[in-house]
Amino acid sequence: MTDYDVRYRELRAAGFDGWAGELCECGISRAAAVLDYLERETLIPKPPAQVLEIGCGNGVGTALLAARGYQTGGIDIAPSAIEWAEQRFADQGLIAKFQTGDVREMPQYCAGAFDLVVDGNCLHCLIGCDRKRCLAEIWRVLRPNGMFIVSSMCGPPKSADAIARYDVSRYVLLEQGHPSRTLKPVEALEQELSDAGFAVISTMVAEHPWWDHATIACRRPVARAICVRKGSRESL
């Protein structure tokens, strides 16, 4: 199983810029391109909206938002990641409020505190009922009509290694026999978000050789709806 705190310490000691290691620069470029799209299509509020990034890691994604004028905050379970994020922001002259914490329970944030919640590739790290708990907390901390942007691996897997480790009955990738990532088909992801009360507005899918990656824009309605409109799906 992944020890996130140890992993971030190792990455920082090795001189990498973030979780993706040698691929971090490519990941930052892609995140910036997705952010450009979301802004262009008015799928996220304009700066200086209040933003929370869940699973913010060492603040790479949060920094992209802060540099565009958003009022940013981030939460991550790894103390070493939060320490790194705070140092990154100090070095770049950016401002954010980072918290070490569990995205399944975020009492440090008031109800309706944020205009926008961004998934920092966190949701796919949660398994089973932990996902429902996280989505309920995101609903709580979002203002009515606030936006939630999901960034998630999606399946089915394509590479031989991933297929061999995939439990299709639970939509999970296994690591040493234990669930490590949730890899749902896009339609199942959209349904999960709808079941949590979010209105799915738009879905983009980036195709990769090992598995695909979905960016899903959702709105938190004023009240939970029984039926929600499914948005258009685009390829990026």
VOBA-1610 file (N, C-alpha, C; in pm, whole numbers, padded with zeros to 5 digits, always signed):
BEGIN
Met+00084-00119+00000Met+00000+00000+00000Met+00088+00125+00000Thr+00038+00231-00058Thr+00117+00353-00071Thr+00124+00427+00062Asp+00245+00460+00105Asp+00266+00549+00217Asp+00294+00686+00158Tyr+00193+00771+00153Tyr+00203+00897+00082Tyr+00308+00989+00146Asp+00317+00987+00278Asp+00411+01075+00345Asp+00555+01037+00308Val+00584+00908+00312Val+00718+00860+00275Val+00748+00892+00129Arg+00650+00869+00043Arg+00670+00892-00100Arg+00704+01038-00129Tyr+00634+01131-00065Tyr+00664+01273-00089Tyr+00803+01310-00038Arg+00844+01253+00074Arg+00979+01281+00123Arg+01084+01231+00025Glu+01059+01112-00032Glu+01153+01055-00128Glu+01161+01140-00255Leu+01047+01184-00304Leu+01044+01265-00425Leu+01116+01398-00405Arg+01092+01460-00291Arg+01156+01588-00263Arg+01308+01572-00251Ala+01350+01466-00181Ala+01493+01441-00164Ala+01561+01413-00297Ala+01487+01352-00391Ala+01543+01319-00522Ala+01544+01438-00618Gly+01486+01550-00576Gly+01488+01670-00658Gly+01377+01679-00760Phe+01274+01594-00747Phe+01161+01601-00839Phe+01067+01715-00798Asp+00981+01755-00892Asp+00894+01870-00868Asp+00759+01830-00810Gly+00724+01702-00815Gly+00595+01661-00763Gly+00575+01512-00772Trp+00450+01468-00749Trp+00415+01327-00739Trp+00453+01248-00863Ala+00443+01305-00980Ala+00467+01232-01104Ala+00615+01209-01134Gly+00702+01260-01050Gly+00844+01236-01069Gly+00896+01295-01198Glu+00955+01211-01282Glu+01012+01256-01409Glu+00906+01309-01504Leu+00781+01270-01483Leu+00672+01314-01571Leu+00600+01437-01516Cys+00653+01496-01412Cys+00582+01606-01346Cys+00562+01725-01440Glu+00665+01760-01517Glu+00654+01876-01607Glu+00542+01856-01707Cys+00531+01734-01760Cys+00422+01703-01854Cys+00287+01714-01785Gly+00280+01666-01660Gly+00155+01673-01586Gly+00112+01815-01557Ile+00209+01901-01526Ile+00176+02042-01501Ile+00123+02108-01627Ser+00186+02078-01742Ser+00141+02135-01870Ser-00001+02092-01901Arg-00030+01964-01877Arg-00165+01915-01904Arg-00266+01978-01809Ala-00230+01992-01681Ala-00320+02055-01585Ala-00350+02198-01624Ala-00249+02269-01673Ala-00270+02408-01717Ala-00363+02413-01838Ala-00347+02316-01930Ala-00434+02313-02049Ala-00578+02284-02011Val-00598+02193-01916Val-00733+02163-01869Val-00794+02285-01800Leu-00714+02354-01721Leu-00762+02476-01654Leu-00800+02582-01757Asp-00720+02595-01862Asp-00753+02687-01971Asp-00891+02654-02029Tyr-00914+02526-02053Tyr-01042+02482-02111Tyr-01158+02513-02016Leu-01141+02482-01890Leu-01248+02504-01793Leu-01283+02652-01782Glu-01182+02737-01787Glu-01206+02882-01782Glu-01273+02930-01911Arg-01224+02881-02024Arg-01277+02924-02154Arg-01425+02887-02169Glu-01460+02768-02118Glu-01598+02720-02130Glu-01685+02763-02012Thr-01631+02850-01927Thr-01700+02902-01808Thr-01757+02789-01721Leu-01678+02683-01706Leu-01716+02571-01622Leu-01669+02589-01478Ile-01591+02692-01453Ile-01548+02726-01318Ile-01568+02876-01296Pro-01588+02917-01172Pro-01605+03060-01145Pro-01475+03136-01172Lys-01490+03265-01193Lys-01373+03348-01221Lys-01301+03385-01091Pro-01170+03416-01101Pro-01098+03470-00985Pro-01165+03600-00940Pro-01164+03632-00813Pro-01090+03566-00704Pro-01174+03468-00624Ala-01241+03375-00690Ala-01325+03277-00621Ala-01243+03198-00518Gln-01313+03152-00415Gln-01251+03070-00310Gln-01243+02926-00359Val-01122+02869-00359Val-01100+02735-00414Val-01033+02645-00311Leu-01079+02522-00304Leu-01013+02419-00224Leu-00970+02306-00316Glu-00841+02268-00307Glu-00795+02149-00379Glu-00783+02034-00280Ile-00857+01926-00306Ile-00847+01808-00221Ile-00737+01718-00276Gly-00657+01662-00185Gly-00542+01584-00230Gly-00444+01673-00303Cys-00413+01788-00240Cys-00334+01891-00308Cys-00187+01854-00322Gly-00142+01750-00249Gly-00002+01711-00258Gly+00089+01825-00220Asn+00193+01846-00301Asn+00290+01951-00269Asn+00256+02084-00335Gly+00129+02102-00374Gly+00081+02232-00415Gly+00104+02270-00560Val+00142+02173-00645Val+00167+02204-00785Val+00041+02258-00852Gly-00071+02187-00835Gly-00196+02232-00896Gly-00252+02356-00830Thr-00239+02364-00699Thr-00286+02482-00626Thr-00214+02607-00674Ala-00085+02593-00705Ala-00006+02707-00752Ala-00058+02759-00886Leu-00101+02669-00974Leu-00158+02712-01101Leu-00281+02799-01079Leu-00363+02761-00982Leu-00484+02837-00952Leu-00451+02971-00886Ala-00359+02967-00791Ala-00320+03090-00720Ala-00260+03192-00816Ala-00181+03144-00911Ala-00116+03234-01007Ala-00218+03303-01096Arg-00339+03247-01109Arg-00444+03307-01190Arg-00536+03396-01108Gly-00506+03413-00982Gly-00582+03506-00900Gly-00686+03445-00810Tyr-00694+03312-00806Tyr-00789+03247-00716Tyr-00740+03254-00572Gln-00835+03259-00479Gln-00802+03250-00336Gln-00802+03101-00301Thr-00684+03048-00275Thr-00667+02904-00274Thr-00641+02847-00136Gly-00682+02720-00123Gly-00649+02639-00007Gly-00631+02496-00053Gly-00563+02417+00029Gly-00541+02279-00008Gly-00536+02189+00113Ile-00579+02065+00095Ile-00577+01966+00203Ile-00517+01837+00150Asp-00430+01776+00230Asp-00369+01648+00193Asp-00339+01570+00319Ile-00341+01438+00307Ile-00320+01352+00423Ile-00175+01341+00463Ala-00083+01379+00372Ala+00060+01363+00396Ala+00121+01492+00452Pro+00167+01494+00576Pro+00228+01615+00632Pro+00349+01663+00552Ser+00427+01570+00498Ser+00545+01610+00419Ser+00505+01682+00292Ala+00390+01646+00234Ala+00341+01714+00115Ala+00298+01856+00149Ile+00229+01872+00260Ile+00184+02006+00301Ile+00303+02096+00333Glu+00402+02043+00401Glu+00523+02121+00429Glu+00589+02166+00299Trp+00595+02077+00202Trp+00653+02108+00072Trp+00572+02215+00000Ala+00438+02202+00006Ala+00349+02299-00059Ala+00369+02438+00002Glu+00379+02445+00133Glu+00398+02574+00199Glu+00530+02638+00157Gln+00634+02556+00144Gln+00763+02609+00101Gln+00757+02655-00043Arg+00688+02578-00128Arg+00673+02616-00270Arg+00606+02753-00281Phe+00500+02774-00206Phe+00427+02900-00213Phe+00511+03015-00159Ala+00586+02989-00053Ala+00674+03093+00000Ala+00780+03132-00102Asp+00835+03033-00170Asp+00939+03059-00270Asp+00885+03137-00389Gln+00757+03112-00425Gln+00698+03175-00542Gln+00622+03303-00508Gly+00617+03338-00380Gly+00546+03458-00340Gly+00395+03446-00355Leu+00343+03324-00346Leu+00199+03299-00358Leu+00140+03277-00220Ile+00007+03290-00212Ile-00062+03278-00083Ile-00167+03168-00092Ala-00166+03080+00006Ala-00268+02977+00019Ala-00269+02930+00163Lys-00380+02869+00204Lys-00389+02811+00336Lys-00396+02660+00321Phe-00288+02592+00359Phe-00281+02447+00347Phe-00311+02380+00480Gln-00374+02263+00472Gln-00410+02187+00591Gln-00371+02041+00571Thr-00313+01981+00676Thr-00298+01836+00679Thr-00430+01778+00728Gly-00490+01689+00650Gly-00619+01636+00691Gly-00670+01529+00600Asp-00786+01475+00637Asp-00849+01362+00569Asp-00969+01414+00489Val-00969+01392+00358Val-01076+01444+00274Val-01210+01377+00301Arg-01211+01268+00376Arg-01337+01202+00411Arg-01408+01273+00525Glu-01335+01361+00595Glu-01393+01436+00707Glu-01312+01564+00723Met-01375+01677+00691Met-01303+01805+00689Met-01370+01907+00780Pro-01369+01883+00912Pro-01435+01976+01005Pro-01369+02113+01010Gln-01246+02123+00959Gln-01178+02253+00962Gln-01239+02353+00864Tyr-01325+02304+00774Tyr-01389+02393+00676Tyr-01538+02405+00706Cys-01587+02528+00704Cys-01729+02553+00729Cys-01813+02512+00609Ala-01940+02486+00634Ala-02034+02456+00526Ala-02042+02576+00432Gly-02039+02548+00302Gly-02052+02653+00203Gly-01934+02747+00195Ala-01816+02701+00232Ala-01699+02789+00238Ala-01637+02817+00102Phe-01664+02732+00001Phe-01590+02742-00124Phe-01681+02756-00246Asp-01633+02833-00343Asp-01701+02845-00473Asp-01664+02729-00566Leu-01547+02671-00542Leu-01493+02569-00631Leu-01410+02470-00550Val-01434+02341-00573Val-01348+02236-00518Val-01287+02161-00635Val-01156+02145-00630Val-01082+02077-00737Val-01023+01948-00682Asp-01046+01840-00754Asp-00990+01710-00719Asp-00847+01702-00771Gly-00750+01699-00680Gly-00610+01689-00720Gly-00569+01545-00743Asn-00641+01474-00831Asn-00617+01332-00855Asn-00628+01252-00724Cys-00727+01289-00645Cys-00746+01230-00513Cys-00858+01125-00511Leu-00968+01153-00580Leu-01085+01067-00570Leu-01053+00924-00610His-00969+00905-00713His-00940+00768-00755His-00852+00693-00655Cys-00797+00765-00555Cys-00720+00699-00449Cys-00809+00644-00339Leu-00938+00678-00341Leu-01031+00633-00238Leu-01106+00509-00285Ile-01132+00420-00192Ile-01193+00290-00223Ile-01326+00277-00150Gly-01425+00219-00218Gly-01550+00181-00154Gly-01624+00296-00089Cys-01669+00275+00036Cys-01753+00375+00104Cys-01676+00502+00137Asp-01543+00498+00135Asp-01466+00620+00158Asp-01496+00726+00052Arg-01530+00682-00066Arg-01562+00776-00173Arg-01692+00850-00142Lys-01791+00779-00093Lys-01918+00842-00059Lys-01900+00945+00051Arg-01816+00912+00150Arg-01788+01006+00259Arg-01721+01133+00206Cys-01625+01114+00117Cys-01555+01229+00060Cys-01651+01318-00020Leu-01733+01257-00104Leu-01826+01334-00187Leu-01927+01410-00100Ala-01969+01349+00011Ala-02061+01418+00102Ala-01994+01541+00164Glu-01866+01530+00196Glu-01794+01645+00252Glu-01775+01754+00148Ile-01747+01715+00025Ile-01733+01815-00081Ile-01864+01890-00101Trp-01975+01816-00103Trp-02107+01879-00113Trp-02126+01980-00001Arg-02086+01942+00121Arg-02107+02028+00238Arg-02026+02157+00229Val-01900+02150+00188Val-01815+02269+00190Val-01835+02359+00069Leu-01906+02309-00033Leu-01936+02392-00150Leu-02057+02480-00125Arg-02050+02602-00177Arg-02167+02688-00176Arg-02269+02638-00277Pro-02399+02666-00257Pro-02498+02633-00360Pro-02457+02690-00494Asn-02467+02609-00597Asn-02424+02641-00733Asn-02272+02646-00748Gly-02198+02606-00643Gly-02053+02592-00655Gly-02018+02476-00745Met-01896+02477-00796Met-01851+02375-00892Met-01750+02280-00829Phe-01758+02155-00870Phe-01664+02051-00830Phe-01604+01992-00957Ile-01470+01999-00967Ile-01401+01945-01084Ile-01329+01816-01044Val-01373+01706-01101Val-01314+01576-01075Val-01203+01548-01175Ser-01090+01500-01126Ser-00980+01457-01212Ser-00947+01314-01174Ser-00988+01217-01257Ser-00983+01078-01214Ser-00941+00982-01323Met-00860+00885-01285Met-00838+00770-01370Met-00974+00708-01402Cys-00986+00656-01521Cys-01111+00587-01554Cys-01080+00465-01640Gly-01167+00368-01635Gly-01139+00239-01697Gly-01231+00204-01809Pro-01213+00081-01856Pro-01127-00025-01802Pro-00981-00004-01838Pro-00889-00071-01764Pro-00747-00057-01795Pro-00713-00120-01929Lys-00598-00079-01985Lys-00560-00124-02119Lys-00430-00205-02120Ser-00334-00170-02034Ser-00206-00240-02037Ser-00219-00378-01975Ala-00132-00470-02015Ala-00137-00608-01965Ala-00119-00611-01813Asp-00027-00529-01762Asp-00002-00527-01618Asp-00125-00481-01541Ala-00186-00372-01589Ala-00303-00319-01519Ala-00421-00414-01529Ile-00440-00475-01643Ile-00551-00571-01660Ile-00535-00687-01562Ala-00411-00733-01543Ala-00386-00846-01454Ala-00414-00810-01308Arg-00407-00680-01275Arg-00427-00636-01136Arg-00565-00576-01114Tyr-00653-00587-01211Tyr-00782-00518-01205Tyr-00891-00612-01157Asp-00960-00572-01051Asp-01077-00644-01000Asp-01201-00576-01057Val-01254-00632-01165Val-01363-00567-01236Val-01491-00563-01152Ser-01505-00657-01058Ser-01627-00660-00977Ser-01636-00540-00884Arg-01518-00483-00848Arg-01515-00367-00758Arg-01458-00243-00825Tyr-01418-00256-00950Tyr-01356-00146-01024Tyr-01231-00094-00951Val-01146-00185-00904Val-01026-00141-00834Val-00901-00207-00892Leu-00792-00130-00891Leu-00660-00184-00920Leu-00600-00234-00789Leu-00536-00350-00796Leu-00477-00409-00677Leu-00326-00384-00674Glu-00276-00363-00553Glu-00133-00349-00529Glu-00098-00446-00417Gln-00018-00547-00449Gln+00014-00653-00353Gln-00113-00715-00295Gly-00212-00731-00381Gly-00337-00795-00343Gly-00438-00706-00274His-00403-00578-00252His-00494-00486-00184His-00539-00376-00280Pro-00665-00331-00266Pro-00712-00221-00352Pro-00628-00096-00333Ser-00582-00037-00443Ser-00500+00084-00434Ser-00559+00201-00509Arg-00634+00177-00616Arg-00695+00283-00694Arg-00832+00236-00744Thr-00925+00329-00750Thr-01055+00301-00810Thr-01050+00340-00957Leu-01091+00251-01043Leu-01081+00271-01188Leu-01216+00238-01251Lys-01311+00329-01234Lys-01446+00307-01285Lys-01459+00351-01429Pro-01545+00286-01507Pro-01581+00342-01637Pro-01641+00481-01621Val-01628+00564-01724Val-01674+00702-01714Val-01822+00709-01675Glu-01902+00623-01735Glu-02046+00626-01706Glu-02073+00597-01558Ala-01995+00505-01500Ala-02012+00474-01358Ala-01966+00590-01270Leu-01862+00659-01312Leu-01818+00779-01240Leu-01927+00886-01240Glu-01983+00910-01358Glu-02089+01010-01368Glu-02208+00973-01281Gln-02244+00844-01279Gln-02357+00800-01199Gln-02329+00816-01050Glu-02205+00786-01010Glu-02166+00802-00871Glu-02180+00948-00827Leu-02137+01039-00911Leu-02148+01181-00879Leu-02294+01226-00874Ser-02374+01175-00967Ser-02517+01206-00966Ser-02584+01154-00840Asp-02547+01032-00801Asp-02605+00972-00680Asp-02568+01053-00556Ala-02452+01120-00561Ala-02408+01203-00448Ala-02476+01340-00448Gly-02557+01366-00552Gly-02634+01490-00556Gly-02580+01597-00648Phe-02469+01568-00716Phe-02410+01667-00806Phe-02474+01660-00945Ala-02483+01774-01009Ala-02530+01780-01148Ala-02408+01775-01239Val-02397+01670-01317Val-02284+01655-01408Val-02308+01743-01530Ile-02217+01837-01552Ile-02234+01936-01658Ile-02154+01899-01783Ser-02031+01856-01764Ser-01944+01830-01879Ser-01839+01726-01842Thr-01806+01639-01937Thr-01703+01537-01916Thr-01606+01538-02032Met-01477+01545-02000Met-01371+01531-02099Met-01292+01405-02068Val-01250+01333-02170Val-01172+01211-02151Val-01043+01220-02230Ala-00931+01205-02160Ala-00800+01199-02225Ala-00760+01052-02235Glu-00727+01007-02354Glu-00693+00867-02375Glu-00543+00843-02356His-00511+00733-02286His-00373+00694-02262His-00357+00545-02291Pro-00234+00496-02308Pro-00214+00354-02340Pro-00248+00260-02224Trp-00244+00309-02099Trp-00262+00221-01984Trp-00405+00226-01930Trp-00459+00345-01918Trp-00601+00370-01885Trp-00629+00515-01921Asp-00757+00551-01925Asp-00793+00688-01962Asp-00807+00774-01837His-00821+00905-01861His-00833+01000-01750His-00949+01095-01779Ala-01039+01106-01682Ala-01159+01189-01700Ala-01149+01318-01619Thr-01193+01426-01681Thr-01215+01553-01610Thr-01364+01582-01618Ile-01429+01582-01502Ile-01574+01596-01497Ile-01610+01722-01418Ala-01684+01810-01482Ala-01730+01933-01418Ala-01871+01912-01363Cys-01887+01935-01234Cys-02017+01915-01168Cys-02058+02040-01094Arg-02188+02058-01081Arg-02241+02169-01003Arg-02311+02115-00879Arg-02296+02187-00769Arg-02369+02152-00648Arg-02500+02230-00648Pro-02612+02164-00679Pro-02740+02235-00682Pro-02776+02291-00544Val-02873+02379-00543Val-02919+02436-00417Val-02972+02326-00326Ala-03043+02231-00386Ala-03095+02116-00311Ala-03061+01990-00389Arg-03052+01879-00319Arg-03020+01753-00387Arg-03134+01716-00481Ala-03096+01679-00603Ala-03197+01645-00703Ala-03204+01494-00720Ile-03324+01446-00750Ile-03341+01303-00778Ile-03287+01271-00916Cys-03313+01359-01011Cys-03264+01340-01146Cys-03177+01458-01184Val-03064+01431-01247Val-02975+01537-01291Val-02946+01519-01439Arg-02918+01631-01504Arg-02890+01626-01647Arg-02745+01583-01669Lys-02724+01487-01756Lys-02591+01446-01792Lys-02536+01540-01898Gly-02412+01579-01881Gly-02351+01675-01974Gly-02294+01607-02097Ser-02241+01689-02188Ser-02180+01638-02309Ser-02045+01578-02276Arg-02002+01481-02354Arg-01871+01423-02336Arg-01783+01462-02453Glu-01665+01510-02419Glu-01572+01552-02522Glu-01440+01482-02503Ser-01362+01479-02607Ser-01229+01420-02599Ser-01127+01530-02601Leu-01028+01518-02512Leu-00923+01619-02504Leu-00789+01551-02524
//
